[in-house]
Amino acid sequence: REMKVSHKRPRSETVGDQEENLECLRRQWPGREPEIARLTALLVEPDISLPLFVHGPSGSGKSGVIRGVLKALQIPLAVIDCIACSTSRHLYESTLNQLHRHNPRKANGYVGWSPCDSSATFVAGLREAITARGSICLLFEHAAELAQNQSMLATLLALPSLCQDHRVQMLFVAEAPWPDFHCATRFAPLITIAFAGYTASQLQEILLLDVHSIESTQASAYRNFVKLFIQYFYPVCRDVRELRHVCQKVFATWMKPVRDGLVSSKDTGTLLRHAQPCLQRAVSSIYVREGGATPAGLHSVYATQLPSCSKYLIIAAHLASRFPPKMDKALFAACRSFSTRKSKRPTTPAEQPLAFALERLMYIYAAVRADVSARETAELHVQLRALIQKKILVRVSRVGELEGMRLRFSAPSGLVEAVATDVNFDLTPYSFT
Amino acid sequence: PSSPSRAYQSASYARKCHASVGPSSTKITEAPCHSDLGSPNRQIPRSQIPRSRAADAQQPAARREASSQPVSQFAQLTKSSPPAYQVLCDKLEPSTRPFCGGVGGARDADGRSSRCVSAADDVTFQADETNVEPVAAETVQMARREVLGRLNQPRAESPLHSSAQAEVMEELVAQLRRTAQGIENSSALLIGPAGVGKFRLLRGALARFGASGENQARAECGSAGVGKTPGGGRASGGEGGAQDLSESEFISVHLHPLLIPDDKTALIALAEQLQVSSAVELSRCVSFCDGVRYILHLLRRAKPAKQLEARRESQAQPVCIVLHEFERFAQRPKQTLLYSLYDLLQTAEAQLAVIGLTALCDAPDLLEKRVRSRFSGRMLVVPPLNSVSDVSMLIDSALALPPSMPSRYASLWAHHVRILLKKLDQCKPLRLRLQLGMSQRDVLMAVRLLIAELGPACPLPSVGAFGRSVEQLSLQSIEQTVRELSNTETLLLLCLKKILDKEIAPPHTFAIVLREYASFVSEYEGAGGVYDLPRAMLTKSFEHLSALGLVAVSTVGKSSHWLPLLEGSSLRLLVGSSTLHSIVRANLRLPDSVRRFGSSWLQ
């Protein structure tokens, strides 16, 4: 009891700040006042100690609101992205690093707070963090991924009882509840909070927040435009991010006659008449980004965003899928052996991509990446897994088969060309017929 | 006696199961709970009772006294308050007023969860309205902390038992007593739904045998900083109290499968909790069974006891090994841990009880033959809460305030709690939930939610607020999710439903859905209409449906690897026909064309 008291935050000093921060949060997230109030009521007192599962459509402000509330209440927080932390070890170590404010850097040899590969070590680390910081909060984003790892989910849901301390607050954030929710959680105590989709008036309010980025002379025109825009787009699409993006783009197109000096910005009637064809055209451009007018443009944008080892993996996978294994020696061997047998002529690349083994992919990767010593590292496997998740590589062997994993390359050729151009890899020697 | 016949076991099991749902539960409910369960409040010397527990001890007497007085006497307390209350009530938002606005309507502006307000609520409202007066924020905060502090107490100490579990408790105590007296080594399974209070019950049973379980728990929790009452576990209950005190106390060892991945770790945990880890050399242990024998040998040496007649060493204290989530141990290959422990029970070397806690009623079927033959087969079914009176008793003990609270507020609180308990059987969400099965944990979660909502605006608990808390325990209905979809997404769902109803042979792919969508556009809208949308838009909308869990996308066949995610996948609708029908019929925001399309074939 003494320990509990000693770790309480000095509430009387911070109450004013908290209220101010929460008010700021309400202004920042219009339409989310009920959710902010509910989260505040459930999180303000560590003793309430109810694990929360927050769900709602993408772009409904779940993570933003939660982080804002936790920041306003000054609760020690560890944010865990369940896509990035795919293994339990990665998840545990990342959590402990954040809770113990440990930052792996050059000075400490990029070592984590503690190596942690078992749930018992993780629980011990958490208990230490609770002792040091009073109460802690673990925020699991993209929690839908956890449904695929039942043992990890069971451990995370049981954390308060494993730590024997109620001051471990857990928050899971996902778009939808886990499939077969109660079976997946084994009826664990979880309070679900739903972030509903925005209504038309709330969307309008959100879009009007962007009025600050508009020239002051066009502000009133923008307000009128937003009403029309919502009226037109609300039945079709309710994705806030997309609507904000499209709204800015269409507004710029709509105001072109004003910029050209053909129409005055105060001539509301003419502008509104001009709006309808403008908005109709905009529907076809929804979910299409700049640079995406041509597939090649899309690929080049995508290719530049990949890490370098992923780029070389794509090239290696492309080569492995185009040539049969018997060609490897001729194509990728470091030194050519002079055998007395008649050397085989290189066959033409296959029309349909061929399946290939993982070892072969690694061998070709090592061959094409001559600049660095390419070894099979964990990082490489992580990138490989990411490519499989992105459906660039498809696993053709069964999941249960541990030996001889076979893959198939399914990315379009445009992407390979864009990647090869980006890393200055010459594909022409491999495109013979 | 160590291995009763199967027939007895099955009969006992059936009787237990019947007791959990049958009419005998009424009898249990009527029995005075404190005398049955041996509540620690009555047995511990007054000086040792912590503040909040002392309050509990005093509370029943105070309550009896208060209940004997007519309500009019209480009304005198608050006669001067109506003007102040009106001012307070006017300042409140309709949604935060206790029972004020929105009777029979939606709880919030978005109408996401409809509030259950019955005629009983109206009655309560009148009662509440005349009695509530403004309360200082600090007082409400103090009350919140007191109640939450009691709810967060370590489980054996909190006096939150349900009367329905009294019989199970007695049977468990009798079983443990046989081990404590050296008659037999016992093994049993406590079976019950998650959150029903199996662990709490076991801790309570162990606490009857002395302070050992508590000391052990304190040693475990020490680093985490959870405070415990010194000597709080030395309590005995009811009739067998004096007898229990003379018996040896148990050393409890907790093994949790999530923290113990293998047998070696289990040995370390066992040695650690028996406080002989410094002397253990794991390299000497060939197997888990050897290791446990060696550890028990060390325990006998560390705490020597009187020698038995045959000059055998005996344990000074019996050991109770608690296997949490028993089914996870049973699902491990070879079940070495379970086999070793149950095998050890058959020998005279150890004085041991092995109690498993599980939520699976068929957990014993998971055991291998060699393990099952060593397991006694005793299964104690811990029943969930059956009736409103159980819930009422639980809430009563959870919401009791200590006498340190300001007397005026405490009396107001007690009055409101009484009204809450009185009107509890008219709380519709609670009755619905009880029909589905409600555990102690569910009730306590609802109490926590109720406490979380308390504030200066709503300073006292009420039936309506409790009903809303119970509603919050449930998942959001899928109908609500569908209602929030855009018209395009609703249309795509209807298209998929129409394909299913047409009984087109599976796999139902996205291409077929798009074809159906195109036929809708041509029939109801015409080219160039609002819903004549590009494919990218429709694909994105469908992905959104998949992300919200309304449609399941699964890949089929090898050919699907060559295609983007949706193209070669088989689609499965996860929304029921009635839900879609009600959406089409009742959602006035849907345009006419979509409603006509939906109602053209949906029945």
Interface residues (C-beta under 8 A of the other chain):
Chain A: R1 E2 M3 K4 P34 A41 L42 E45 D47 I48 S49 L50 H55 P57 S58 S118 S119 A120 V123 R127 E128 I130 T131 S151 A154 T155 A158 L162 C163 Q164 D165 H166 E175 A176 P177 P179 F181 R186 F187 A188 P189 I191 T192 A194 A196 G197 T199 Y234 P235 V236 C237 R238 D239 V283 S284 I286 Y287 V288 K391 V394 V396 R408 S410
Chain B: D108 A109 D110 R112 R144 R145 L148 G149 L151 N152 P193 A194 G195 E220 C221 S223 A224 G225 V226 G227 H256 L258 L259 I260 P261 T265 A359 R441 M445 R448 L449 I451 A452 E453 G455 Q472 L473 L475 Q476 Q480 T481 E484 L485 S486 N487 T488 V530 Y531 L533 P534 A536 M537 K540 S541 H544 A547 L548 G549 A552 K558 H561 W562 P564 L565 P591
